[in-house]
Amino acid sequence: MPISHRPSIGLRDTVLHYHDLGVPRAQRKLMSNASSITDFLLLAFADTRELQLLHFWLFLGIYLAALLGNGLIITVVACDHDLHTPVYFFLLNLSLLDLGSISTTVPKAMADSLWDTRAISYTGCAARVFFFLFFMVGEYCLLTVMAYDRYIAICKPLHYRTLLGSRACVHMAAAAWGSGFLYAVLHTANTFSIPLCQGNEVNQFFCEIPQILKICSHSYLRKAGLLLFGLSLASGCFAFIALSYVQIIRSMLRIPSKHGWHKAFSMCLPHMAVVSLFLITAIFAYLKPPSIFSSALDLLVAVLYSVLPPAVNPLIYSTRNKELKDALKKLIQLFFCQQQ
């Protein structure tokens, strides 16, 4: 038969073709379901309109607080030349990562609550997973770099400018951003190459990888690989942070004056608080035993590790930081003087 007169291949012919190739029935069903999924449904929020509006206003307040706090830190550090030091350079990068991570999840969640929508495209979900991992892993790596900065400032203050010059700081910040990018590429590609066969309902307000993996079939080896790869990176960073703080505490115990001890403690307390909040909630979200299942608990933990830190980090770092508060006052005074 000539090619121009060849009949089109229908669904029955496709199934027969699979049968001829020796593909089992269960495998054919998996391939059919995987190819039919074009979007996901985010089902974390209740269907009650009053609760949806409550979620919207709550997320709006948190998002505006994150925008204001991180935006002020970025503006103050960029405009005040006295703050062009390694610690504030890393703090500026942390604020950029915080803004990126919260902007990946919260605006979509607010729109879903306000307009009572649930769907997100397959491509959109994959993109949000990529950017969320990019910013979150980059932030974790940057917190590791900031632990090194605190270690040098307290344990080797005379070598601070030598070890943390402008070029070294740029290289370390670039390494943190690059690590986040590489991890996000590998993790997202590995996750979304798994066929989906148990529906497309994600029981979360954003495309969270643990929830996506729950609807993946034959993904046990990949889950183990993703977990091992993630644990290796997290354990390496945590070991470095822990070792840095062991050395910091040993140096602090040798400080004779109470004023010097208080100053060193004030330098480390914000970083310790941010790292603790980030690690405890993220570890619980990703390593929670399957026996502990609760939609409300999953939602609370997701908010704690993905939404709350970007909003409270500026508050944590600015509360006990006199230099940052003085620079903010000068910036506000300069702004009002220009208005007059």
N, C-alpha and C positions, 0 to 999 in steps of 0.2 A: 504494500500500500504506500503511495507517495506520502511524504511528510506533510504536505499541505492538507491532506484529507484524513489525517490521523485523528481519531476521536479523542475528546478531552478525558482526562483521568478523573473519575469521581471518587467519592468517599469509599464506596464498595471496592473499587479497584485498588485504592490505597491500602485498605485493610487486607485484601488478598495479597498485595505485594509484600506487606509486613509478614503475612503468614508464610509466603513462599520463601522469605529470607530467614525463616525460623525464629522470628521475634516472638516471645511468649505473650500471652494475652495480657498479663499484668503489666508487662513492659510497654505494650501498645497503649494501654489505658494511661500509663504515666506520661508517655510522650504526647498523647492527645491532650491531657489536662495541662501539661506544662506549656504547650504551644498556644492554649486558649486563654491564658492569663495575660491580660493587658493592663490591669490596674490592681491596686490593693485597697482594702477598706480599713480605715483606722477607727477602731471601736472602743477607745479607752473611755470616752466621756458618755455620760448618761443621755438618754433620749428626752429627759424632762427639760423643757425649755428654760425654766428658772435656773436649773443647775448649769445648763449650757451658758447662759448669760453670766452666771457667777464665775465660771471658769474663764470666760472672756475678760471680765473686768480684773480678775486676779492676775491673769497672765499679762494683761495690758499694764498693770501697775508694776509688776516685776520687770517687764521689758523696758519700760520708760526709766525705771531706776537704774537698770544696767546701762542703757544708752547714756544717761546723764552722768553716772559715776565714772564709767570708763572713758566717756568723751572728755570729761574734765581732766582726768589724769593724762590722757594723750595730749590735750591742749596745753596743760600746764608744763609738762615735761618738755614738749617741743618748743615752747616759747621762752622758758626761763633758762638762761645759759648756766646758772648755778646748779641746775639739775642735770646737766649733761655729764653724768657720771655712770659707771657701769650698772649700779643697782637700779637707777631710774631708767636706764636704757632697757634693761630686762623687764622692768615694770611696765614700760610703754608697750613692749611686745606682748606681754601677758594681757594687757587690756585689749589689744587688737585681736588676739586669739579668743578672748572672752566674747567680744562683740560678734565675731564670726560664728562661734558655736551657738550662742543663743539666737542669733538671727537665722540659723539653719532650721531650728525647731519651732520656736514660739510663734512667729507670724503665721505660719500655716495652721498651727493649732488654734490661734485666735480666729482666723477666718473660718475654720471648720465649726467652731462654737457659735460664731455670730450668724453664719448663713446656714447652719444645720446641714453641713455636707460631710461626707466621709471618704470619698474616693480620692486616690492619688495615683497617678500613672506609674507604670512599671519603671519607666526611665526616670521619672521624677523621684521615685522612692530610692532608686539606685544612686542618683545624684546627691540626695540628701544624706544617705548613708556615707557616701564618700566624703562630703564636706564636713559632716559631723565628726567622723573619725580623724580627718585631717586636722581640725582645730583642737579636738580633745587630746589626741596623742601628741600633737605639737605642744600643747599646754603642759602636759605631763613631763615631756622632755625639757621644756623650758624651766619648770619648777626644779628639775634636777640640776640644771645649770645654775639656777639661783641659789641652790643649796651650796654649790661650789663657791659662788660669790660670797656667801655668808662665812664659809669656812676660811677663805683667804682673808676676809676683812677682820676676823676675830683671831685666828690662829697665826696668820702671817701678815700683820698689818703693814710692816715695813716693805714688803714685796708686792703690795696690792697694785700699785700703778704699773709695776713691771709685768706681773703675771696677767693683769686684766687691762691691757691697753685697748685702744679703740679697735684695732684690727682683730685682736683675739675675741673681743666681745661680739663683733659682727660675725666672725666665723662660728662662734658657739650658738648665737641666735639663728644663723642660717642652718646649722646642723639640726637644731630643734625643729624648725619649719620643714626641712627636708626629710627628717625622720617621720614626721606626721604625714607628709605627702606620700612617701614610699609605702608606709604601713597602710594608708587608706587605699591606695591603688591595689595592693596585693589582697587586702581583706575584702574589698568590695568585689573585685573580679572573682575571687574564690567563692564568695557567698552567692552571688547572682548567677553563677554558672551551674548551680545545683537545681535540678528539676523540682518544681513545686507540684504537689499532688494532693494536699490536704486543704484545699481552699485557698482563699486570698485574704482572709480576715486576720489583721494584725491587732492584737489586743493591747494597743499602746497609742499615745497621742502623736507619736512620730515613728518613723521607720527604724525601729531599734533591732539590732542584729539578733539578740537572744529570742525575740518574738518571731522574727522572720525564719530563723532556723527551726522553730517549732513546726512550721508548715512545710518543711523540706523532707523529701523522701530519700532513703539510702544515702544519708549524709553523715553517718556516724564517723567515718574516717575523716571526712572534711571538718566536722565539728571538733574532733580531737586535734586535727592539725591546726585549725584556727585557735583553739584554746592553748595549745602548746606554744605557738608562735607569740600569741598575746602575753602569755605568762612569762615567756623568756624576756620580752622587752620590759614588762612591768616589774619583774623581779630584779633585773639588772639596774633599772632606775631606782627602785626602792632600796636596793643594797647600797648604791652610791649615796643616796640621801641619808640613810641610816648611819653609814660610816662617817659621813661628813658631820652629822650631829653628835656622834660619839666623840669625835675629836673636838668639836665646839664645846661640849659640856665639860670635857677634861680641861680645856683652856679656861673656861669660865670659873671652874673651881679653884684655879690658881690665881685668880684676880683678887688682890688683897682688899681693895676699897669696895664699899657697898655701892658707891656711885658707878664705878666701872662695871660691876656685875649687873646692876640694873640696866645700864646702857646696852650691854651685850645682850641681855635677855630681851630688851625691847626691840633690838634689831632682828632677833630670830623668831619672836612670838608670832608676828603676822604670817610669816612663811610656814611655820609649823601648823598654824590653824588652817591655812588654805590647803596644804598637803593632806592633812588629816581628813578634812571634809571631803576632798576629792577622792581619796583612796578608799575610805570606809564605805561610802555610798556606791562607788563604781564596782568595788570587789563584791559587795552584796548583790548588785544587780546582775553581774556576769557569772558569779560562782555560786549563786543561791541553789541549794539542793532542790531537785524537782518535787520533793515531797512538800515543800513550802510553797503552796500556790494560792495566791490571792490577787485578784485584779486590782483591788484598792491598794494593796501593799506594793505591787509592781508599779502602779502609777505614782505612788508617793516616793518610792526610791528613785524612779526616773526623774521626777521633778527635783529631788535633792541633789543628784549628781550632774544633771544636764542644764537645769534652769537656775537653781539657787546660787551656785558658785559665781557665775558671771555677774550676778547682781550684788552679792555681798563682798566679793574680793576688793573692790574699790574702798568700801567702808572699812574692811579689816586693815588694809594697808595705810589708809589715811588717818585712822583714829589716833594712833600713837606716833605719827610721823610729823614732827614739828616743821621740818623743812618743806614738806609738801603742803602743809596748811598755810605756812607763811607765803609760799609762792602763789597759792590760790588767792590769798587775800590781796597780794600785790596785783595779780591779774584782774581781779574784780574792781579794785580801786582804779587801775588804769582804764578799764572799760568805762566806768562811770565818769571819769575825768574827760575822756574823749567824747562822751555823749553831751557833756555840758559845754 
